[in-house]
């Protein structure tokens, strides 16, 4: 099975704010061009194959792009809350510079286990993404099936590290552009191979 994970187009937000689970609108000025670029990359990567499903985070910055990608294939988007971005709790929509420095330092020391007040830690994202992937594995009808996912940088990075059996924090510095994709091939034994990153 091939899993193509794509990061959503840019959201409409001012720089310097902490955002994750907040359901931000897309940046209308950049959305059409971003989706066109995503479609072109996806078509090239598929090389004539057709996805069996397009999955999406329920957040509109991902869902709207997923809907645009699904239309040419005549597919309906399958939304799943487990694909949503990290919940930063009380940090959501606050300027990074206004967040307590000691709390940020504690997060940096333990990204895997530290959760902002009322929010999630990386381990929480790994658990929900793993649960989603297990359900997907039960869905896959053929070894050559292709599933496309439109989600967020945090879950994509963390799921990739988990699939490759790397430490959770190993992927956090990996650059993933808006609209960029990660291509994983999963064999029948559950082993993953990274084909492309940020393509």
Order of alpha helices (4+ residues) and beta strands (2+ residues): beta-alpha-beta-alpha-beta-alpha-alpha-beta-alpha-beta-beta
